[in-house]
Amino acid sequence: DTGVSQDPRHKITKRGQNVTFRCDPISEHNRLYWYRQTLGQGPEFLTYFQNEAQLEKSRLLSDRFSAERPKGSFSTLEIQRTEQGDSAMYLCASSDGVGTGELFFGEGSRLTVL
Amino acid sequence: QKEVEQDPGPLSVPEGAIVSLNCTYSNSAFQYFMWYRQYSRKGPELLMYTYSSGNKEDGRFTAQVDKSSKYISLFIRDSQPSDSATYLCAMSDRLYGNNRLAFGKGNQVVVIP
C-alpha cells in the first residue's frame, strides 16, 4: 500500500497523559500536513511541513501540541497533558506540490480522552 | 463568520435522484475549489477540483464555481447507494507552498436503494 499511513488508528487515554501519533506520507511527497476533525465538523488545519521544515502552524496548535518531521519523511504529532477537548480525529495528508497540489489524506488517528 | 459555510444537514435521496450540495465562502482570495468525499471512519478523498469560476464535469459529478457570488456547488446525477458518504467542500488561496485548505462542515448523503 503506497498511500498515507497513520498509526495508531485509535488511541484511548486518560486526561493528563501524553500521546503521540505517527504519519508516513507517500514516499515522494515533500509536503506534509496535519489536520484535526471533530464530530460533525470539517477538518481544520493544524500545521504544515515542507521537507523537514515546519513552515506554518495554526493558532489551534497550542503549546501542548508539537509536531516534527526530523528527516523529511515520517512525521509525529505529540499532545502533552491531554484534555477532553483534544478528542478528535487527527488526519495527516501529503502532497507533491505539483499539478493540482492534491492533498492525499490518511485514514486518521482517532483520539478519545477520558 | 467562518471562512467556509456548508449547511451540514443530512440528505436522504432515492437511488437515481440528483443530489445538489453547495457552500458559500467569505474569503475572496480563494482561487482553488475542491469537493472531497469521506466515507465513515476514513480520510477524505478528492472528488472534484476546480480553479476559479466555471463548471467542471466528471462522469456523474458536476462542480460549479461562481466567484462573484462566492458560491460553489456539486451535483451528483443518477445517484447510487455507493455515493452514500459525507461530502466536504474545501478551498484554498495557494496552490503551491502551503496548500492550506479551509473546509466546510460536510453534508452526509444517504442514497436509498
Chai-1 contact restraints between the chains, C-beta under 6 A:
chainA,res_idxA,chainB,res_idxB,connection_type,confidence,min_distance_angstrom,max_distance_angstrom,comment,restraint_id
A,Q41,B,K105,contact,1.0,0.0,6.0,A-B,restraint_1
A,G42,B,L88,contact,1.0,0.0,6.0,A-B,restraint_2
A,G42,B,F103,contact,1.0,0.0,6.0,A-B,restraint_3
A,G42,B,G104,contact,1.0,0.0,6.0,A-B,restraint_4
A,G42,B,K105,contact,1.0,0.0,6.0,A-B,restraint_5
A,G42,B,G106,contact,1.0,0.0,6.0,A-B,restraint_6
A,P43,B,F103,contact,1.0,0.0,6.0,A-B,restraint_7
A,F45,B,R100,contact,1.0,0.0,6.0,A-B,restraint_8
A,Y48,B,N98,contact,1.0,0.0,6.0,A-B,restraint_9
A,E56,B,N98,contact,1.0,0.0,6.0,A-B,restraint_10
A,L91,B,G43,contact,1.0,0.0,6.0,A-B,restraint_11
A,G97,B,Y96,contact,1.0,0.0,6.0,A-B,restraint_12
A,T100,B,Y49,contact,1.0,0.0,6.0,A-B,restraint_13
A,G101,B,L95,contact,1.0,0.0,6.0,A-B,restraint_14
A,G101,B,N99,contact,1.0,0.0,6.0,A-B,restraint_15
A,E102,B,L46,contact,1.0,0.0,6.0,A-B,restraint_16
A,F105,B,G43,contact,1.0,0.0,6.0,A-B,restraint_17
A,F105,B,P44,contact,1.0,0.0,6.0,A-B,restraint_18
A,G106,B,G43,contact,1.0,0.0,6.0,A-B,restraint_19
A,E107,B,K42,contact,1.0,0.0,6.0,A-B,restraint_20
A,E107,B,G43,contact,1.0,0.0,6.0,A-B,restraint_21
A,G108,B,G43,contact,1.0,0.0,6.0,A-B,restraint_22
